[in-house]
Structures are given as structure tokens and as C-alpha cells.
Amino acid sequence: MLKARLVHLDAQAHEHTHDHHQLVMSLAGRAEFEVNGRGGEVCRMRACLVPGDAEHQFAGIGDNRMLILDLDEQDSAEDLQLLGHLFDTPRYPELDADFQHLLSYAGAELGRYGSDPLLARAVGGVLLRALHLRLFGEQSVRKAGPLDVERLDSYIDEHLARRISVAELAQVACLSPSHFHAQFKDSLGLTPHQYLLKTRLDRAARLLRESNLPLVRIAEECGFSSQSALTTAMRRYLGLTPKRMRRAE
């Protein structure tokens, strides 16, 4: 069984279990999940894999639109080894830009032809296979990559409050800018610019949750040119404004 559905998750916390697996992805907005005691966030850049029989709680935050795949191993034509890999433990996998484009396409097709079960199975199968390849199919290539990701992350964290160029990161990695750009995307699934934006948004979200710093100060510390630039980026990629995120928290 593979069922695909588009839903809005309300702000009221829900708690339940079911015997089928679930893949939860955001087309817009975000939601908080906790699966077997492991908490995480579903947004445009992050999904949630809920193994069958796992206890989980969830609540939507603000306006949101989720694409949920329900999968039953006992009555499934899907690759059982693939499902076993994906759902052996709760996960919150990061989604690269290419996967986000694929997700947007799937959401648009389901929004238009969601009553067609063959379409739902087809697009759901593509999303599962694409996610599996990102989590497992490229794993050995990423581990063998020449990039010192920890060193890059440390440099980015130290200098996040200012503009960081690709040429600068390439110098840290001791590579030419063109070689660095290609190696970075092969290793992490994101371009350097996309990765920097994700890092800035992650830090901003953490500061909104954990501090009372004014928004203009958070924008400065996360390397956004202004408070309005932070607001625009959060609305576009996380589905809500900094003020609404802080109120929701």
C-alpha cells in the first residue's frame, strides 16, 4: 500500500501510533514532530521518516501544507529492502534543492490529480527512491570526498555574521573555486550558496527559539543584510515570519 495525501496539520498537538510507515514532507510551512522521543522539525529543507508502530507526536506551526506518504510493508509493491533502510529508525533527513523541486512538482500533480491512485503511487515511488539514493546510494561517495566538512562548518560558524564568498570557502578547502563548487555539491547535495543560506536560517531559528534578542540583532548575527532580508528568507523557505515563529515557540 502506498497512499499519498496533501494535508494541513493544525496547531493542536496530536499523539498516536499506527502500523504503517510514514514519510512527511512540507510543501509550505512547517511542523514539529517527536518520534520515539526524538524531536525534529519538518520544513522545506527537512522531512520526517516515521517507522511503523513508532509512537509520535506532531503539531503544525502556522500556515502549512504537508505531503504525506503512507506505506504498509505487509501490503506493498514497493522495494522492501528500500523501505527497511529508510524506516529502520526515525530520521529527519535534509532535502537538497533538487529534491525540493521534485517535491514541488509532486505536490502540484497531486493537487490537480490526487484522486488518481496510479499517479499517487508513481510520484510517491519517485520521492521514496530519490530520498533513498540521497541517504544511502551516495553514502560511500560522500565519505570518500576530499572536503573537510567539519573544517568548513567551523569556519562558516565563526564568520556567519558577515558575507562569505565561495572563493573564500574554496581557499579554506585548498581548492579552486570551480572545483570546490562541484565537489561541495557532490558531497553535500547543496551548492555553497544554498548551504550558507540553510546555515543562516538554522541559526536564526535557534536564536528565535532560545533567546530574546531583537530581530534586527538576530539578522546581523546570522549574516542577513537587514531584518527585512531575514523576514523574506524565512517566509520563503520556512513558511512564516520571524515574529510568527517566535510567537509559535
MIVEX-687841 format. One record per residue (C-alpha): residue in three letters; x, y, z. Coordinates in pm, 1 decimal, always signed. Example, Ala and Ser with C-alpha at 12.3 -4.5 7.8 and 13.67 -1.06 7.14 Angstrom:
2
 keba       px       py       pz
  ALA  +1230.0   -450.0   +780.0
  SER  +1367.0   -106.0   +714.0
# end
This chain:
249
 keba       px       py       pz
  MET     +0.0     +0.0     +0.0
  LEU   +124.6   +345.7    -89.6
  LYS   -109.4   +637.0    -32.8
  ALA    -18.2   +999.6    -97.1
  ARG   -218.3  +1284.5    +52.9
  LEU   -198.1  +1660.0    +96.4
  VAL   -293.6  +1781.4   +443.6
  HIS   -284.8  +2081.1   +674.5
  LEU   -161.5  +1999.8  +1026.4
  ASP   -336.7  +2208.1  +1289.8
  ALA   -162.2  +2362.9  +1588.1
  GLN   -316.0  +2123.1  +1839.2
  ALA    -68.3  +1854.1  +1944.7
  HIS   -165.8  +1501.2  +1841.1
  GLU    -21.0  +1172.0  +1963.0
  HIS    -75.8   +827.8  +1812.4
  THR    +76.7   +514.3  +1662.4
  HIS     -6.4   +313.2  +1350.9
  ASP   +137.8     +2.6  +1191.8
  HIS   +235.4   +163.7   +860.2
  HIS   +538.7   +379.7   +780.0
  GLN   +501.8   +749.9   +701.6
  LEU   +714.9   +998.1   +511.1
  VAL   +615.2  +1356.2   +596.8
  MET   +734.4  +1643.4   +374.6
  SER   +645.3  +2011.3   +364.2
  LEU   +521.1  +2187.6    +54.7
  ALA   +479.1  +2506.5   +260.6
  GLY   +526.2  +2598.1   +625.4
  ARG   +649.5  +2369.6   +897.6
  ALA   +554.8  +2131.8  +1178.0
  GLU   +711.9  +1991.1  +1493.2
  PHE   +745.2  +1613.0  +1532.7
  GLU   +866.9  +1380.2  +1804.4
  VAL   +912.7  +1013.8  +1709.7
  ASN  +1005.8   +761.5  +1980.1
  GLY  +1133.2  +1051.2  +2188.5
  ARG  +1340.7  +1204.5  +1907.0
  GLY  +1227.4  +1555.9  +1822.7
  GLY  +1269.5  +1741.8  +1496.0
  GLU  +1116.9  +1987.7  +1253.6
  VAL   +956.2  +1932.1   +914.7
  CYS  +1005.3  +2222.7   +674.4
  ARG  +1103.3  +2278.0   +310.9
  MET  +1460.0  +2174.8   +394.6
  ARG  +1383.3  +1876.9   +619.2
  ALA  +1145.3  +1577.2   +613.0
  CYS  +1045.3  +1320.6   +875.6
  LEU  +1052.7   +941.0   +843.9
  VAL   +814.3   +772.7  +1091.9
  PRO   +864.4   +394.2  +1122.7
  GLY   +554.4   +179.7  +1162.7
  ASP   +448.2   +126.4  +1525.8
  ALA   +658.8   +423.4  +1642.2
  GLU   +495.6   +648.0  +1899.8
  HIS   +488.9  +1000.4  +1763.1
  GLN   +352.7  +1342.2  +1844.2
  PHE   +311.3  +1627.2  +1598.2
  ALA   +167.4  +1975.2  +1561.4
  GLY   +156.7  +2218.8  +1272.6
  ILE   +302.7  +2566.5  +1314.9
  GLY   +117.5  +2844.9  +1137.8
  ASP     +5.7  +2801.0   +780.2
  ASN   +136.0  +2473.8   +640.2
  ARG    +72.5  +2221.3   +366.3
  MET   +220.7  +1874.7   +401.2
  LEU   +261.5  +1588.7   +156.1
  ILE   +238.0  +1259.4   +347.4
  LEU   +313.9   +913.0   +210.7
  ASP   +159.7   +617.7   +399.1
  LEU   +330.7   +283.0   +334.7
  ASP   +234.6    -62.8   +457.3
  GLU   +508.4   -327.5   +419.4
  GLN   +253.0   -608.0   +456.9
  ASP    +60.0   -495.6   +150.2
  SER   +314.7   -312.4    -57.4
  ALA   +457.1   -346.5   -406.5
  GLU   +746.1   -119.1   -305.8
  ASP  +1102.6   -245.2   -264.3
  LEU  +1101.8   -396.2    +86.5
  GLN  +1477.9   -352.3   +120.4
  LEU  +1437.5    +16.6    +37.0
  LEU  +1165.1    +53.8   +299.6
  GLY  +1376.8   -134.9   +551.9
  HIS  +1666.3   +106.3   +500.1
  LEU  +1454.8   +419.4   +512.9
  PHE  +1244.0   +327.3   +813.1
  ASP  +1482.0   +130.5  +1034.4
  THR  +1491.6   +430.3  +1271.8
  PRO  +1325.0   +773.9  +1298.1
  ARG  +1503.1  +1025.3  +1078.0
  TYR  +1480.7  +1394.1   +983.3
  PRO  +1670.1  +1394.5   +651.4
  GLU  +1780.3  +1721.6   +495.4
  LEU  +1639.9  +1791.2   +149.0
  ASP  +1858.7  +1946.8   -118.4
  ALA  +1735.3  +2196.4   -375.9
  ASP  +1683.8  +1934.8   -649.0
  PHE  +1468.6  +1722.5   -417.9
  GLN  +1267.5  +2031.8   -322.5
  HIS  +1194.6  +2094.1   -690.9
  LEU  +1083.5  +1731.4   -728.3
  LEU   +865.1  +1765.7   -419.6
  SER   +702.3  +2082.0   -554.3
  TYR   +624.9  +1905.3   -882.3
  ALA   +476.0  +1606.2   -696.8
  GLY   +262.9  +1836.9   -483.1
  ALA   +131.9  +2020.5   -788.9
  GLU    +40.0  +1694.3   -965.2
  LEU   -131.7  +1554.3   -657.3
  GLY   -316.0  +1881.1   -608.9
  ARG   -451.0  +1852.4   -961.3
  TYR   -496.4  +1474.6   -999.2
  GLY   -480.8  +1344.0   -643.5
  SER   -784.7  +1120.1   -694.1
  ASP   -586.7   +905.0   -941.5
  PRO   -427.4   +622.0   -735.6
  LEU   -181.3   +529.7  -1011.7
  LEU    -44.1   +884.0  -1017.5
  ALA    -18.6   +889.6   -637.8
  ARG   +175.7   +561.3   -641.4
  ALA   +404.2   +680.0   -921.5
  VAL   +501.6  +1014.8   -770.3
  GLY   +526.2   +861.7   -423.0
  GLY   +759.5   +592.8   -552.5
  VAL   +982.1   +852.1   -719.9
  LEU  +1007.6  +1054.1   -396.9
  LEU  +1096.0   +742.5   -195.9
  ARG  +1360.6   +630.0   -442.8
  ALA  +1513.5   +978.3   -468.6
  LEU  +1531.6  +1009.4    -89.7
  HIS  +1680.7   +659.7    -54.5
  LEU  +1954.6   +743.9   -306.9
  ARG  +2041.0  +1058.8   -114.0
  LEU  +2058.4   +877.4   +219.4
  PHE  +2224.7   +551.8   +110.5
  GLY  +2311.1   +541.1   -259.3
  GLU  +2561.2   +828.5   -238.3
  GLN  +2691.4   +749.0   +108.6
  SER  +3018.8   +588.3     +5.1
  VAL  +3092.6   +867.0   -243.6
  ARG  +3034.4  +1133.4    +19.4
  LYS  +3256.8   +962.5   +275.4
  ALA  +3536.9   +937.1    +21.0
  GLY  +3509.5  +1301.8    -82.1
  PRO  +3810.6  +1531.3    -37.0
  LEU  +3625.8  +1802.4   +151.5
  ASP  +3689.2  +1853.2   +521.8
  VAL  +3326.6  +1939.2   +604.9
  GLU  +3395.3  +1985.3   +976.4
  ARG  +3663.0  +2244.2   +898.9
  LEU  +3429.4  +2425.7   +660.5
  ASP  +3144.6  +2421.7   +914.7
  SER  +3373.9  +2561.3  +1182.0
  TYR  +3485.1  +2842.3   +950.5
  ILE  +3127.6  +2920.8   +847.7
  ASP  +3007.3  +2927.6  +1209.9
  GLU  +3289.1  +3164.5  +1306.8
  HIS  +3223.2  +3409.1  +1023.3
  LEU  +2847.7  +3369.7   +968.6
  ALA  +2772.1  +3728.1  +1072.4
  ARG  +2932.9  +3861.5   +754.1
  ARG  +2926.3  +3783.7   +383.7
  ILE  +3115.0  +3464.4   +295.8
  SER  +3213.9  +3412.4    -65.8
  VAL  +3253.0  +3082.4   -247.9
  ALA  +3611.9  +3178.6   -334.7
  GLU  +3681.1  +3225.9    +35.5
  LEU  +3546.1  +2880.0   +121.9
  ALA  +3740.5  +2731.1   -169.5
  GLN  +4057.6  +2879.2    -21.4
  VAL  +3978.1  +2718.6   +315.2
  ALA  +3936.6  +2384.0   +134.5
  CYS  +4255.6  +2441.2    -70.5
  LEU  +4067.5  +2400.5   -399.3
  SER  +3997.2  +2619.9   -699.8
  PRO  +3652.5  +2787.7   -685.0
  SER  +3515.6  +2582.6   -976.0
  HIS  +3649.2  +2252.2   -838.5
  PHE  +3528.8  +2341.2   -488.8
  HIS  +3177.0  +2422.4   -612.6
  ALA  +3148.0  +2085.9   -791.3
  GLN  +3296.1  +1886.2   -503.3
  PHE  +3077.6  +2065.3   -249.1
  LYS  +2753.4  +1989.0   -432.9
  ASP  +2857.2  +1626.9   -491.3
  SER  +2944.8  +1585.0   -122.6
  LEU  +2654.9  +1769.3    +43.8
  GLY  +2380.3  +1784.1   -218.9
  LEU  +2362.3  +2164.0   -196.5
  THR  +2554.6  +2443.9   -361.5
  PRO  +2773.1  +2652.5   -128.9
  HIS  +2522.3  +2940.4   -150.4
  GLN  +2231.4  +2709.7    -60.3
  TYR  +2428.9  +2560.7   +228.0
  LEU  +2518.4  +2905.5   +363.4
  LEU  +2153.8  +3014.2   +346.8
  LYS  +2042.0  +2698.7   +525.2
  THR  +2304.0  +2755.2   +797.4
  ARG  +2192.8  +3117.9   +841.0
  LEU  +1826.6  +3015.0   +865.2
  ASP  +1902.6  +2734.2  +1110.8
  ARG  +2091.5  +2972.8  +1340.1
  ALA  +1817.7  +3236.2  +1313.3
  ALA  +1551.2  +2979.8  +1401.4
  ARG  +1755.9  +2864.5  +1700.7
  LEU  +1804.9  +3221.2  +1826.2
  LEU  +1433.3  +3291.6  +1787.1
  ARG  +1352.3  +2983.7  +1993.0
  GLU  +1619.7  +3020.4  +2258.3
  SER  +1681.4  +3394.5  +2304.8
  ASN  +1503.5  +3725.5  +2340.9
  LEU  +1737.8  +3909.9  +2106.2
  PRO  +1564.2  +4173.1  +1889.7
  LEU  +1505.6  +4068.5  +1530.6
  VAL  +1748.3  +4323.4  +1390.4
  ARG  +2026.0  +4177.7  +1609.7
  ILE  +1941.2  +3821.6  +1503.3
  ALA  +1955.8  +3929.1  +1138.6
  GLU  +2301.8  +4080.2  +1198.5
  GLU  +2437.0  +3775.5  +1382.3
  CYS  +2314.6  +3541.2  +1108.2
  GLY  +2464.4  +3744.9   +824.1
  PHE  +2147.4  +3888.8   +671.6
  SER  +2179.7  +4239.0   +531.5
  SER  +1871.8  +4361.5   +721.4
  GLN  +1574.7  +4249.4   +928.9
  SER  +1360.0  +4259.9   +616.2
  ALA  +1605.3  +4028.7   +435.6
  LEU  +1576.3  +3780.2   +722.4
  THR  +1197.1  +3803.4   +713.6
  THR  +1187.3  +3748.8   +336.6
  ALA  +1415.0  +3443.7   +353.6
  MET  +1225.7  +3283.5   +642.2
  ARG   +888.0  +3342.4   +478.9
  ARG  +1010.7  +3193.0   +151.0
  TYR  +1193.5  +2887.4   +284.1
  LEU  +1028.4  +2816.3   +621.3
  GLY   +678.1  +2942.2   +550.3
  LEU   +646.1  +3200.1   +828.4
  THR   +796.5  +3525.5   +952.8
  PRO  +1041.9  +3557.8  +1245.1
  LYS   +774.5  +3718.6  +1462.2
  ARG   +528.1  +3437.5  +1396.0
  MET   +794.9  +3176.9  +1464.4
  ARG   +881.4  +3340.8  +1796.5
  ARG   +512.2  +3363.0  +1894.5
  ALA   +460.9  +2998.4  +1799.1
  GLU   +752.4  +2892.7  +2015.4
# end
